[in-house]
Amino acid sequence: MGQLDGKTAVVTGASVGIGLAAVRRFAEEGAFVYMMARRAKELDAAADEIGANVAAVAGDVTDLADLDRLYARIVADGRRVDVLFANAGGGGFVPLAEITEEHLDQLVGLNIRGTLFTVQKALPVLNDGASVILASSIASVQGASGLGVYAASKAAVRSFARTWANELSARHIRVNALAPGTTETPAIDAATPEGMSVAEFRQMIAAPIPLGRIADAAEQAAAALFLASDQSSFVTGIELSVDGGTTHV
Ligand SMILES: NC(=O)c1ccc[n+]([C@@H]2O[C@H](COP(=O)([O-])OP(=O)(O)OC[C@H]3O[C@@H](n4cnc5c(N)ncnc54)[C@H](OP(=O)(O)O)[C@@H]3O)[C@@H](O)[C@H]2O)c1
């Protein structure tokens, strides 16, 4: 018996990385999972690879019409949502002196605005007792050079989890943030600085992690499953660090 048997889940940012790993795990545990990401070809390929119990809906979480289309599709399919993982997000290294309006607007748009409207637009289709998971980051409690806008945007996401946990408690909807430490995803390859090999970069970022390695996306998916399932039935408003000890040791 799966931990999410009979449940309907939504995962944004679902074509690669942590989102895709969560889709795979949720589907393995018995959920039917709606996947959203912008590039339809990559999303469809990911859905095809998983095979059963998933539906791909290409769209951009910063576009409110796309979010409306996602939830309208779920209603048209005769479903309501039990698990919402607002995972789409991203960032980049830009030191204070080089921050542009575009960089600020892009990250605020994706990480804050996108997360907010992903959840707000879901409210009419969320079942009472649903679990909402927001992708935060350990960056939200650190001061890593160059990550100022990203870290601030993820601190906002963490703050949303607290407020919305309160606001939605009357419907027994739990809201938690998942704060991954450095995790094996395409975003990590993309962040490799010029003049450094991917292997060198990985060694450098793993060195300060108490467990001595970066996370596998499946380990983030396992934590997302915990927050999604009844195993966390008395957990709301938290930020769960899944970071090999980075922020707590
Ligand atoms: N990887 C890490 O080390 C790490 C650490 C801490 C926190 N996180 C957080 O965890 C989440 C997932 O990270 P990841 O590393 O797995 O990401 P990733 O490898 O960069 O993948 C991002 C996913 O989001 C989709 N996406 C990007 N912008 C979107 C938009 N506007 N609308 C809809 N989908 C969008 C991408 O597909 P398209 O480009 O096709 O849209 C892709 O499926 C993010 O919120 C990230 O900030 C990651």
The ligand as an SDF file (V2000), in Angstrom:
LIG
                    3D

 48 52  0  0  0  0  0  0  0  0999 V2000
   19.3660   22.1150   -6.4380 N   0  0  0  0  0  0  0  0  0  0  0  0
   19.7090   22.6730   -5.3000 C   0  0  0  0  0  0  0  0  0  0  0  0
   20.8490   22.5180   -4.8340 O   0  0  0  0  0  0  0  0  0  0  0  0
   18.6940   23.4860   -4.5170 C   0  0  0  0  0  0  0  0  0  0  0  0
   19.0830   23.9190   -3.2410 C   0  0  0  0  0  0  0  0  0  0  0  0
   18.1800   24.6520   -2.4950 C   0  0  0  0  0  0  0  0  0  0  0  0
   16.9280   24.9550   -3.0180 C   0  0  0  0  0  0  0  0  0  0  0  0
   16.5780   24.5190   -4.2640 N   0  0  0  0  0  0  0  0  0  0  0  0
   15.2470   24.8860   -4.7470 C   0  0  0  0  0  0  0  0  0  0  0  0
   14.5530   23.6950   -5.0890 O   0  0  0  0  0  0  0  0  0  0  0  0
   13.7010   23.9490   -6.2190 C   0  0  0  0  0  0  0  0  0  0  0  0
   14.0510   22.9650   -7.3360 C   0  0  0  0  0  0  0  0  0  0  0  0
   15.4190   23.1300   -7.6400 O   0  0  0  0  0  0  0  0  0  0  0  0
   16.1630   22.2690   -8.7710 P   0  0  0  0  0  0  0  0  0  0  0  0
   17.6020   22.4590   -8.5240 O   0  0  0  0  0  0  0  0  0  0  0  0
   15.5760   20.9260   -8.8610 O   0  0  0  0  0  0  0  0  0  0  0  0
   15.7630   23.1420  -10.0590 O   0  0  0  0  0  0  0  0  0  0  0  0
   16.2650   23.0250  -11.5940 P   0  0  0  0  0  0  0  0  0  0  0  0
   17.0950   21.8010  -11.7720 O   0  0  0  0  0  0  0  0  0  0  0  0
   16.7820   24.3580  -11.9780 O   0  0  0  0  0  0  0  0  0  0  0  0
   14.8670   22.8060  -12.3310 O   0  0  0  0  0  0  0  0  0  0  0  0
   13.9190   23.8200  -12.3000 C   0  0  0  0  0  0  0  0  0  0  0  0
   12.5940   23.2560  -12.7530 C   0  0  0  0  0  0  0  0  0  0  0  0
   11.6340   24.3060  -12.6800 O   0  0  0  0  0  0  0  0  0  0  0  0
   11.0990   24.5760  -13.9650 C   0  0  0  0  0  0  0  0  0  0  0  0
   10.8320   26.0060  -14.0200 N   0  0  0  0  0  0  0  0  0  0  0  0
   11.7230   27.0200  -13.9930 C   0  0  0  0  0  0  0  0  0  0  0  0
   11.0890   28.1920  -14.0820 N   0  0  0  0  0  0  0  0  0  0  0  0
    9.7530   27.9130  -14.1620 C   0  0  0  0  0  0  0  0  0  0  0  0
    8.5950   28.6940  -14.2890 C   0  0  0  0  0  0  0  0  0  0  0  0
    8.6520   30.0420  -14.3640 N   0  0  0  0  0  0  0  0  0  0  0  0
    7.3850   28.0810  -14.3380 N   0  0  0  0  0  0  0  0  0  0  0  0
    7.3020   26.7200  -14.2870 C   0  0  0  0  0  0  0  0  0  0  0  0
    8.3750   25.9340  -14.1620 N   0  0  0  0  0  0  0  0  0  0  0  0
    9.5910   26.5250  -14.1110 C   0  0  0  0  0  0  0  0  0  0  0  0
   12.1490   24.0640  -14.9390 C   0  0  0  0  0  0  0  0  0  0  0  0
   11.6360   23.7000  -16.2000 O   0  0  0  0  0  0  0  0  0  0  0  0
   11.4580   24.8170  -17.3790 P   0  0  0  0  0  0  0  0  0  0  0  0
   12.7710   25.5500  -17.4520 O   0  0  0  0  0  0  0  0  0  0  0  0
   11.1070   24.0480  -18.5930 O   0  0  0  0  0  0  0  0  0  0  0  0
   10.3410   25.6960  -16.9130 O   0  0  0  0  0  0  0  0  0  0  0  0
   12.5970   22.8000  -14.1970 C   0  0  0  0  0  0  0  0  0  0  0  0
   11.6400   21.7720  -14.3600 O   0  0  0  0  0  0  0  0  0  0  0  0
   13.8970   25.4060   -6.5880 C   0  0  0  0  0  0  0  0  0  0  0  0
   12.8970   26.1900   -5.9940 O   0  0  0  0  0  0  0  0  0  0  0  0
   15.2700   25.7370   -5.9960 C   0  0  0  0  0  0  0  0  0  0  0  0
   15.4220   27.0990   -5.7030 O   0  0  0  0  0  0  0  0  0  0  0  0
   17.4400   23.8030   -5.0260 C   0  0  0  0  0  0  0  0  0  0  0  0
  1  2  1  0
  2  3  2  0
  2  4  1  0
  4  5  1  0
  4 48  2  0
  5  6  2  0
  6  7  1  0
  7  8  2  0
  8  9  1  0
  8 48  1  0
  9 10  1  0
  9 46  1  0
 10 11  1  0
 11 12  1  0
 11 44  1  0
 12 13  1  0
 13 14  1  0
 14 15  2  0
 14 16  1  0
 14 17  1  0
 17 18  1  0
 18 19  2  0
 18 20  1  0
 18 21  1  0
 21 22  1  0
 22 23  1  0
 23 24  1  0
 23 42  1  0
 24 25  1  0
 25 26  1  0
 25 36  1  0
 26 27  1  0
 26 35  1  0
 27 28  2  0
 28 29  1  0
 29 30  1  0
 29 35  2  0
 30 31  1  0
 30 32  2  0
 32 33  1  0
 33 34  2  0
 34 35  1  0
 36 37  1  0
 36 42  1  0
 37 38  1  0
 38 39  2  0
 38 40  1  0
 38 41  1  0
 42 43  1  0
 44 45  1  0
 44 46  1  0
 46 47  1  0
M  CHG  2   8   1  16  -1
M  END
$$$$
